[in-house]
Amino acid sequence: MDEWLTIVSRQLLLYSLPVLVSLALVVLLESRLTRTAIPHPFFAIKGRGTWLPLLAAIAFHRGILIALPNSLREGVKPAAVRFCAHCLLCLLGFLLFSWSLQNQESIGLPSLQHWWVKVFMFFNLCMASLHLLPLPGLLAGECLAKSALGDLINRWISRKHSWLVLMALAASPLLDLILGAYVVFPIYASLSDLVH
């Protein structure tokens, strides 16, 4: 139990800042590009869909990290903006990570900033890949919303309760086995190889 608590505490310290920064920037970009005002400064991290899936992933030691920003609008265009924002932030994380590798200390462990930018890159890659799932609020889900499959999905998962599905997915090994094995981990390995 002590070992589990130590790992979870360390991961919370490591993941919290990159996740906060990522979610805030995604909502800022969504606000700018969809011309929608942000109701209050903490709007991006308000909601169960933000923290419960992330905490479930950390608690069960999953490889894929997910934390949905509180979206400003529904529909394909806002979902596409969020997807593109995560892709851009992943590339920014990649550039910062490669810069941190070239400017790290000659001895000892790399600085905390080095690990933060690595998580920043990885988290945004996970979030961009998550948009391939046919769930409400995600790009694939919004594109399918008007189809017969979309009607079936909307019947089983309402927007209000989609965080429950995401939390169950985050706790299960499904995301690691499917999204991780075929999309996230190969892309992440390629990005890491480019830097070394």
C-alpha positions in Angstrom: 0.0 0.0 0.0 2.8 2.4 0.9 4.6 1.7 -2.4 1.3 2.3 -4.4 0.7 5.6 -2.5 4.3 6.7 -3.2 4.0 6.0 -6.9 0.6 7.8 -7.1 1.9 10.8 -5.2 4.9 11.0 -7.5 2.8 10.8 -10.6 0.4 13.4 -9.3 3.3 15.8 -8.8 4.7 15.0 -12.2 1.5 15.2 -14.2 -0.5 18.0 -12.5 1.3 21.0 -13.9 1.6 19.8 -17.6 -2.1 18.8 -17.5 -3.2 22.1 -16.0 -1.2 24.1 -18.6 -2.4 21.9 -21.5 -6.1 22.2 -20.5 -6.0 25.9 -20.0 -4.3 26.5 -23.4 -6.7 24.2 -25.2 -9.7 26.1 -23.9 -8.0 29.5 -24.6 -7.4 28.4 -28.2 -11.0 27.1 -28.5 -12.3 30.4 -27.1 -10.2 32.4 -29.6 -11.0 30.4 -32.7 -14.8 29.9 -32.0 -15.2 33.4 -30.7 -16.8 32.2 -27.4 -16.1 34.0 -24.1 -14.6 31.9 -21.2 -17.1 32.3 -18.3 -14.4 32.3 -15.6 -10.6 31.7 -15.3 -11.0 28.1 -14.0 -13.5 27.0 -16.6 -11.0 24.7 -18.3 -10.6 22.5 -15.3 -14.1 22.6 -14.0 -16.0 19.4 -14.2 -15.8 15.7 -13.3 -14.7 14.8 -16.8 -11.4 16.6 -16.2 -10.1 15.1 -13.1 -11.8 11.7 -12.5 -10.5 10.0 -15.7 -7.0 11.3 -14.9 -7.1 10.1 -11.3 -8.5 6.7 -12.4 -5.6 6.3 -14.9 -3.0 7.3 -12.2 -4.6 5.1 -9.5 -4.6 2.0 -11.8 -1.1 2.8 -13.2 -2.3 3.1 -16.8 -0.1 4.2 -19.7 -2.6 6.5 -21.4 -3.4 9.8 -19.6 -6.7 11.5 -20.2 -8.3 14.6 -18.8 -10.9 16.3 -20.9 -11.0 20.1 -20.8 -14.4 21.6 -20.0 -15.5 22.4 -23.6 -17.0 25.8 -24.4 -19.2 24.6 -27.3 -20.5 21.4 -28.8 -20.2 20.3 -32.5 -17.6 19.3 -35.0 -15.8 22.6 -35.4 -15.0 23.1 -31.6 -14.0 19.4 -31.3 -11.7 19.9 -34.3 -10.2 22.9 -32.7 -9.5 21.0 -29.5 -8.0 18.1 -31.5 -5.7 20.5 -33.4 -4.8 22.3 -30.2 -3.7 19.1 -28.6 -1.6 18.2 -31.7 0.0 21.7 -31.6 0.8 21.4 -27.9 2.3 17.9 -28.5 4.6 19.4 -31.1 5.5 22.3 -28.7 6.2 19.7 -26.0 8.4 17.8 -28.5 10.4 21.0 -29.3 10.7 21.9 -25.5 11.8 18.3 -24.8 14.5 18.3 -27.5 15.7 21.7 -26.2 15.8 20.4 -22.5 17.8 17.3 -23.7 20.4 19.6 -25.2 20.6 21.8 -22.1 20.5 19.4 -19.2 23.1 19.0 -16.4 26.2 16.9 -17.2 25.8 14.9 -14.0 22.9 13.7 -11.9 19.2 13.3 -12.8 17.6 15.6 -15.3 15.7 18.6 -13.8 12.0 18.5 -13.0 11.3 20.8 -16.0 12.7 18.1 -18.3 10.2 15.6 -17.0 7.4 18.2 -17.1 7.9 18.9 -20.8 8.1 15.2 -21.5 4.7 14.6 -19.8 3.4 17.8 -21.6 4.3 16.2 -25.0 3.0 12.7 -24.0 -0.3 14.0 -22.4 -1.2 16.1 -25.5 -0.4 13.1 -27.8 -2.8 11.0 -25.6 -5.5 13.6 -25.8 -5.2 14.1 -29.6 -5.4 10.3 -30.0 -8.5 10.2 -27.7 -10.4 12.1 -30.4 -10.4 9.0 -32.5 -13.0 7.5 -30.1 -16.7 7.8 -31.0 -17.6 9.6 -27.8 -19.6 12.9 -27.3 -17.2 15.9 -27.2 -14.5 14.1 -29.2 -13.9 14.7 -32.9 -14.9 11.2 -34.1 -18.0 11.3 -31.9 -19.1 14.7 -33.2 -18.5 13.6 -36.8 -20.7 10.5 -36.2 -23.3 12.3 -34.2 -25.8 12.7 -37.1 -25.4 9.1 -38.3 -27.2 5.9 -37.2 -24.2 4.9 -35.1 -24.2 8.3 -33.5 -27.8 7.9 -32.5 -27.0 4.6 -30.9 -24.0 6.1 -29.1 -26.1 9.1 -27.9 -28.8 6.8 -26.7 -26.3 4.9 -24.5 -24.0 7.8 -23.5 -25.3 11.3 -23.0 -22.9 14.2 -22.8 -23.8 14.6 -19.2 -22.6 11.1 -18.3 -19.8 10.6 -20.8 -17.3 11.3 -18.0 -18.4 8.0 -16.4 -17.5 6.1 -19.6 -14.1 7.9 -19.8 -13.4 7.1 -16.2 -14.1 3.4 -16.7 -12.0 3.4 -19.9 -9.1 5.2 -18.1 -9.2 2.6 -15.3 -9.4 -0.4 -17.7 -6.4 -1.6 -19.8 -8.5 -1.1 -23.0 -7.0 2.3 -23.9 -3.5 1.0 -23.4 -4.1 -2.1 -25.4 -5.9 -0.4 -28.4 -5.2 3.3 -28.5 -1.9 3.0 -26.8 -0.5 0.0 -28.7 -1.5 1.2 -32.2 -1.4 5.0 -32.0 0.1 6.6 -28.9 3.1 4.4 -28.1 4.4 4.1 -31.7 4.2 7.9 -32.3 5.8 8.6 -28.9 8.6 6.2 -29.7 9.2 7.8 -33.1 9.3 11.3 -31.5 11.7 10.1 -28.8 13.9 8.5 -31.5 14.0 11.9 -33.4 15.4 13.6 -30.3 18.1 11.1 -29.4 
